Amino acid sequence: MRGALPVARRILLTLRGDRRTLALVLFVPGFIVYLLSEVFPRPEPVAPVLLGVFVFLLTYILTAIGFLRERTAGTLERVLVSPASRVGVVVGYVLGFGVLATLQSLVLLASGVYFLDVGFEHGVALFFLIELLGAFTALGTGIFLSLFAQNEFQVLQFMPTVMAPQIILGGTFVPVESMPTYLEWAARLMPVTYLLDGMRYVVLDVGEAGDLWLSIGALAAFTALAVVVSWAVVRRAG
């Protein structure tokens, strides 16, 4: 864990002067939700899906591009030869990007309440927990995929191949249970499925309490896997 806090602090200080990143975190989510509120005459039924998809996509873009810049600028190499331990480096990156992901999740939550009139059948705290677990899963995905990109355009190219199938199969358009068996099994291996299931239960009271805890457990497992994958990525990058 040695060096985790200095790494996280440096990331936050670096991104503080990046206006594009700050706009992506603080303003873009609210603007997107506002536009959706103007398009949908009754946004409440689709609000959980919209918020879940956007927190996942925006966190992925934020983290993947941010970590790619760390690599291409040579910052990651300098951090790896510093006194910080490899575990500390990973925890630092997760903490640094995690703070931004948390802020972005809060902005989406506030925008959903203000623009979409989202109510919470099972409490706002439980909703935020599920939203945050989904964001941290996307964070690990972004760090992992950024290892295979050489520029920001290539980061975006992963969206049709990796992110789009999760959104299509995760219950955004049709219930997972109504899909062919082979697609349903594939959907059950994707974090977006559990993110949307959990949000529907908390916001609309769709499903049962057991489904909620399954969603929380699955997202927690995906989050833990994301941290392990991030550690492996940092080791390989070094």
MORA-V213727 format. One record per residue. N is the residue number from 1. RES is the residue in three letters. PSI is psi in whole degrees, 0 to 359 (999 if undefined). OMEGA is omega in degrees with one decimal (none if undefined). Layout:
# MORA-V213727
n->[N,N]
res->[RES,RES]
psi->[PSI,PSI]
omega->[OMEGA,OMEGA]
This chain:
# MORA-V213727
n->[1,2,3,4,5,6,7,8,9,10,11,12,13,14,15,16,17,18,19,20,21,22,23,24,25,26,27,28,29,30,31,32,33,34,35,36,37,38,39,40,41,42,43,44,45,46,47,48,49,50,51,52,53,54,55,56,57,58,59,60,61,62,63,64,65,66,67,68,69,70,71,72,73,74,75,76,77,78,79,80,81,82,83,84,85,86,87,88,89,90,91,92,93,94,95,96,97,98,99,100,101,102,103,104,105,106,107,108,109,110,111,112,113,114,115,116,117,118,119,120,121,122,123,124,125,126,127,128,129,130,131,132,133,134,135,136,137,138,139,140,141,142,143,144,145,146,147,148,149,150,151,152,153,154,155,156,157,158,159,160,161,162,163,164,165,166,167,168,169,170,171,172,173,174,175,176,177,178,179,180,181,182,183,184,185,186,187,188,189,190,191,192,193,194,195,196,197,198,199,200,201,202,203,204,205,206,207,208,209,210,211,212,213,214,215,216,217,218,219,220,221,222,223,224,225,226,227,228,229,230,231,232,233,234,235,236,237,238]
res->[MET,ARG,GLY,ALA,LEU,PRO,VAL,ALA,ARG,ARG,ILE,LEU,LEU,THR,LEU,ARG,GLY,ASP,ARG,ARG,THR,LEU,ALA,LEU,VAL,LEU,PHE,VAL,PRO,GLY,PHE,ILE,VAL,TYR,LEU,LEU,SER,GLU,VAL,PHE,PRO,ARG,PRO,GLU,PRO,VAL,ALA,PRO,VAL,LEU,LEU,GLY,VAL,PHE,VAL,PHE,LEU,LEU,THR,TYR,ILE,LEU,THR,ALA,ILE,GLY,PHE,LEU,ARG,GLU,ARG,THR,ALA,GLY,THR,LEU,GLU,ARG,VAL,LEU,VAL,SER,PRO,ALA,SER,ARG,VAL,GLY,VAL,VAL,VAL,GLY,TYR,VAL,LEU,GLY,PHE,GLY,VAL,LEU,ALA,THR,LEU,GLN,SER,LEU,VAL,LEU,LEU,ALA,SER,GLY,VAL,TYR,PHE,LEU,ASP,VAL,GLY,PHE,GLU,HIS,GLY,VAL,ALA,LEU,PHE,PHE,LEU,ILE,GLU,LEU,LEU,GLY,ALA,PHE,THR,ALA,LEU,GLY,THR,GLY,ILE,PHE,LEU,SER,LEU,PHE,ALA,GLN,ASN,GLU,PHE,GLN,VAL,LEU,GLN,PHE,MET,PRO,THR,VAL,MET,ALA,PRO,GLN,ILE,ILE,LEU,GLY,GLY,THR,PHE,VAL,PRO,VAL,GLU,SER,MET,PRO,THR,TYR,LEU,GLU,TRP,ALA,ALA,ARG,LEU,MET,PRO,VAL,THR,TYR,LEU,LEU,ASP,GLY,MET,ARG,TYR,VAL,VAL,LEU,ASP,VAL,GLY,GLU,ALA,GLY,ASP,LEU,TRP,LEU,SER,ILE,GLY,ALA,LEU,ALA,ALA,PHE,THR,ALA,LEU,ALA,VAL,VAL,VAL,SER,TRP,ALA,VAL,VAL,ARG,ARG,ALA,GLY]
psi->[356,126,1,311,317,322,314,318,319,319,315,321,323,315,342,328,2,102,325,318,316,322,319,325,316,332,319,314,315,321,319,315,322,314,319,324,333,335,317,120,328,86,346,314,332,356,315,319,314,313,321,314,316,323,325,312,314,323,320,310,315,312,315,314,320,316,325,318,323,319,309,333,354,5,320,319,319,323,322,336,3,173,350,140,160,319,319,323,313,311,322,316,318,319,315,306,333,325,316,319,323,316,317,321,321,320,316,320,311,321,321,320,317,313,326,358,42,132,165,103,332,24,143,329,318,322,314,325,312,318,318,320,319,321,318,330,317,327,311,322,318,317,316,311,332,339,333,9,146,344,174,328,320,329,316,334,338,342,315,331,331,316,318,316,325,319,319,317,350,6,15,319,318,153,142,323,337,359,161,152,316,329,325,317,320,319,326,349,7,135,329,326,312,328,313,322,314,319,321,320,314,322,314,357,40,124,194,166,325,323,324,311,329,317,315,316,318,316,323,320,317,323,315,318,322,320,317,316,320,319,317,322,315,320,317,319,330,999]
omega->[-177.3,176.7,-175.4,-176.7,176.1,178.5,179.5,-179.4,-179.9,178.8,-177.9,178.7,178.8,-176.8,180.0,179.0,-179.6,-174.9,179.6,179.6,179.3,177.2,179.0,-176.8,-167.5,-171.9,-176.6,179.8,179.9,179.8,179.2,179.8,177.0,179.5,179.2,179.5,178.3,-177.1,-176.8,179.1,176.2,-173.7,-173.7,-177.4,-177.2,-176.0,180.0,180.0,-178.3,-178.5,179.2,-179.2,-175.9,178.3,179.9,-177.3,-176.4,177.7,176.2,-178.5,-179.5,-175.2,-176.8,179.9,179.3,-179.7,176.5,177.7,176.5,-179.6,-172.7,178.0,-179.2,-178.8,-179.3,179.2,179.2,178.4,-176.6,177.9,176.9,178.7,-179.3,176.5,178.6,177.8,178.4,177.4,-179.6,-179.3,178.3,178.0,179.0,178.9,-178.0,178.0,179.0,176.1,178.6,178.4,178.4,177.2,179.3,178.3,178.4,178.2,178.5,178.6,179.9,179.0,178.2,179.2,-173.6,-173.3,-175.6,-179.4,-178.9,171.1,-175.8,-178.6,-177.2,171.3,-178.4,-179.2,179.2,176.5,-178.2,176.8,-180.0,178.7,-177.9,176.5,176.4,179.4,-179.3,173.2,176.8,178.2,178.3,177.4,179.8,178.2,-178.1,-175.9,-179.3,178.7,-175.3,-179.9,177.9,178.9,-175.5,178.4,178.9,174.5,179.6,179.3,178.4,-175.7,178.8,-174.6,-175.8,-174.6,-177.0,178.6,178.5,-179.6,-178.7,-174.9,-172.5,179.2,179.2,-173.8,179.2,178.3,-179.7,-176.5,-177.7,-179.4,171.4,-172.6,-176.4,176.3,178.0,178.3,177.6,-179.6,-178.8,177.9,-175.9,-176.3,-178.3,178.4,-177.7,176.5,-178.8,177.0,-179.6,-179.7,178.1,-179.0,-175.6,-175.1,-171.7,-176.9,177.0,-179.2,-177.6,-178.4,178.5,177.1,178.9,-177.9,173.2,179.2,179.8,179.4,-179.9,179.6,176.2,177.9,177.2,178.6,177.6,177.2,179.4,178.7,178.2,179.1,178.4,177.5,179.1,179.2,-179.8,177.2,-179.5,180.0,179.2,none]
